[in-house]
Amino acid sequence: MQKEVIRALPELLAAQSMDQVTEHIRGSISAMGFDFYFIGIENLVAANGTYCGVQTNYPPAYIERYRRLRWFRRDPVMRHCRRSQVPVIWHRAHFPGDTRELYEALAVHGIATGVATGLRSLRHSRVMVISVANGKPFCKRVESWLIETTPTIQLLASYTYEAILALKEAAMVADIALTPRESECMHWAAIGKTSWEISRILGCSEATVNFHFRNVMHKLDVVNRGQAVARALSLGLIRL
């Protein structure tokens, strides 16, 4: 079934909604023998201001407890995925010491083993973690199966990341409107002008130019001017 999953991956990039993304993921992991998925993207906020960075079919009771107790700070699998893009096959042994309760909470809900991976693209600074799991107790046979499916999980994660961020960017373009002055500042910044040079061109103070840049960075959800220019160009908000 892995070949069929791989052949269908481009369909993810055509998804028009998060529901279509998660429906595709459910079908893909089920075809490979997994029951559960967890997708988390750092600080992903929808146009209406709500946090939409977690998509999962993990039991709601577990997710509620995970959030309430802030287990993400202690979760060794999540810690690995935030620091490395190397996939990890996880099971009971990956939760030592005081993190064992995290695994025991999973086991109560029939979750025993899985594969997790973290991704970060060149265009986006946000880390995405995706984990797929099932209730099969860890053994040599299960380990061999997880090793066999890991490359496909990694591919699925890459396509999922791009699909979700494409939806985010489409919503951003529809929601963002730069003012004429913001567009002018961004145009001149894109061709290498400094704030002082832009202030002379536009006939305003340098502080005013920097004020417009701060507004644009907030609208585009970036942290510096270079990122703002790159994002505005990629979204078609400005042209050279």
C-alpha positions in Angstrom: 0.0 0.0 0.0 2.9 2.4 0.4 3.2 2.8 -3.3 -0.4 3.9 -3.5 0.1 6.3 -0.7 3.1 7.9 -2.4 1.3 8.1 -5.8 -1.5 10.0 -4.1 0.7 12.5 -2.3 0.4 15.3 -4.9 -3.3 15.4 -4.2 -2.4 17.0 -0.9 -1.1 20.0 -2.6 -4.5 20.6 -4.3 -6.3 20.6 -0.9 -8.7 23.5 -0.6 -9.3 23.2 3.2 -7.8 21.7 6.3 -10.6 19.1 6.3 -9.4 17.8 3.0 -5.8 17.7 4.3 -6.8 15.7 7.4 -9.1 13.4 5.4 -6.1 12.6 3.1 -3.8 12.0 6.0 -6.4 9.6 7.7 -6.7 7.6 4.5 -2.9 7.5 4.0 -2.0 6.4 7.5 -4.8 3.9 7.6 -3.6 2.3 4.4 -0.2 1.8 6.0 -1.6 0.3 9.2 -1.6 3.4 11.6 -4.7 4.6 13.5 -3.7 7.9 14.9 -2.0 11.1 13.7 -0.8 14.3 15.4 0.2 17.4 13.4 1.6 20.5 15.3 2.9 23.7 13.7 4.4 26.4 15.9 2.3 29.6 16.3 0.0 28.9 13.3 -2.9 31.4 13.6 -5.9 31.6 11.3 -7.1 34.8 9.7 -9.8 35.1 12.4 -7.1 35.1 15.1 -7.7 31.6 16.4 -4.8 29.1 16.9 -5.1 26.3 14.3 -1.6 24.8 14.7 -2.8 21.3 16.0 -4.7 18.8 13.9 -5.1 15.3 15.4 -7.4 12.4 15.9 -5.7 11.5 19.2 -8.4 11.0 21.9 -9.7 14.4 23.1 -9.2 13.4 26.8 -5.5 12.8 26.2 -5.1 16.1 24.2 -6.9 18.1 26.9 -4.6 16.6 29.6 -1.5 17.1 27.4 -2.4 20.8 27.1 -3.5 21.3 30.6 -0.4 19.8 32.1 1.8 21.4 29.5 3.4 18.1 28.6 4.8 19.6 25.4 7.6 21.0 27.6 8.6 17.5 28.7 7.7 15.3 25.8 10.9 13.7 24.6 9.5 12.9 21.2 8.4 16.4 20.6 11.7 17.7 21.9 13.6 15.6 19.4 11.4 16.7 16.5 11.8 20.4 17.3 15.6 20.0 17.3 16.1 17.5 14.4 14.6 16.6 11.1 15.7 13.0 11.5 12.6 10.8 12.0 12.3 8.9 15.3 10.6 5.5 15.9 9.1 5.9 19.3 7.8 3.4 21.9 7.9 3.0 25.7 11.7 3.1 26.0 11.6 6.7 24.6 9.8 8.0 27.8 12.3 7.5 30.7 12.0 8.7 34.2 9.5 11.4 35.0 8.3 11.3 31.3 7.0 7.8 31.7 3.5 9.1 32.7 3.2 10.7 29.2 3.5 7.3 27.7 1.3 5.6 30.2 -1.4 8.2 29.4 -1.1 7.2 25.7 -1.2 3.5 26.5 -4.5 4.0 28.4 -6.0 5.1 25.0 -4.5 2.3 23.0 -1.5 4.1 21.6 1.8 2.2 21.9 4.2 2.9 19.1 4.7 5.3 16.3 6.9 7.3 14.0 7.5 11.1 14.4 9.4 13.7 12.4 10.0 17.4 12.5 10.3 19.7 9.5 11.3 23.3 8.8 11.3 24.8 5.3 13.5 27.5 3.8 10.4 29.7 3.3 8.9 29.4 6.7 10.6 29.4 10.1 7.8 27.5 11.9 8.6 23.9 12.9 6.0 21.2 12.1 5.9 18.0 14.0 3.9 15.1 12.7 3.5 11.8 14.5 1.6 8.7 13.5 0.8 5.9 15.9 -1.0 2.7 16.6 -1.6 0.2 19.5 0.8 -2.5 18.4 3.2 -3.4 21.3 6.8 -2.8 20.4 8.7 -6.0 19.2 11.1 -6.9 16.5 8.4 -7.5 13.9 6.7 -4.1 14.7 10.1 -2.4 14.7 10.8 -3.8 11.2 7.4 -2.6 10.0 8.0 0.9 11.4 11.4 1.1 9.8 9.9 0.1 6.5 7.2 2.8 6.7 9.3 5.6 8.0 10.5 7.0 4.5 6.9 7.2 3.4 5.9 8.9 6.6 8.7 11.4 6.0 7.3 12.1 2.5 3.8 12.4 3.8 5.0 14.9 6.4 6.7 17.0 3.7 3.6 17.2 1.5 1.4 17.9 4.6 3.6 20.8 5.7 3.5 22.4 2.2 -0.3 21.8 1.9 -1.1 23.4 5.3 1.2 26.4 4.8 -0.3 26.9 1.3 -3.7 27.1 2.8 -2.4 29.6 5.4 -0.8 31.7 2.7 -4.0 31.7 0.6 -6.0 32.9 3.6 -3.3 35.5 4.3 -3.4 36.9 0.8 -7.2 37.2 1.0 -7.0 38.9 4.4 -4.0 41.2 4.0 -4.2 44.6 2.4 -1.2 46.9 2.4 -1.8 50.6 2.4 -0.5 52.6 -0.5 2.3 54.0 1.7 3.2 50.5 3.0 3.4 49.2 -0.5 5.7 52.1 -1.5 8.0 51.4 1.5 8.1 47.7 0.7 8.8 48.4 -3.0 11.8 50.6 -2.3 13.0 48.1 0.4 12.8 45.3 -2.1 15.3 47.1 -4.4 17.7 47.7 -1.5 16.9 51.2 -0.2 17.4 52.0 3.5 14.9 53.6 5.7 16.7 56.9 5.4 16.8 56.7 1.6 13.1 55.8 1.5 12.3 58.7 3.8 14.0 61.1 1.3 12.2 59.6 -1.7 8.8 59.7 0.0 9.3 63.0 1.7 8.6 61.8 5.2 10.6 61.1 8.4 12.7 58.0 8.8 10.6 57.2 11.9 7.5 57.2 9.7 9.1 54.7 7.3 10.0 52.4 10.2 6.5 52.7 11.5 5.1 51.4 8.2 7.6 48.6 8.2 6.5 47.5 11.6 2.9 47.4 10.5 3.8 45.3 7.5 5.9 42.9 9.5 2.9 42.4 11.9 0.5 41.8 9.0 2.8 39.3 7.4 3.7 37.6 10.6 7.4 37.9 10.2 10.2 39.3 12.5 12.4 41.4 10.2 12.4 43.5 7.1 14.1 40.9 4.9 11.5 38.3 5.7 8.8 40.9 5.1 10.1 41.6 1.6 10.5 37.9 0.7 7.0 37.1 2.0 5.4 40.1 0.2 7.1 39.1 -3.1 6.1 35.5 -2.7 2.4 36.5 -2.0 2.4 38.9 -4.9 1.7 41.9 -2.7 4.5 43.9 -4.2 6.4 43.6 -7.5 9.9 44.7 -8.5 
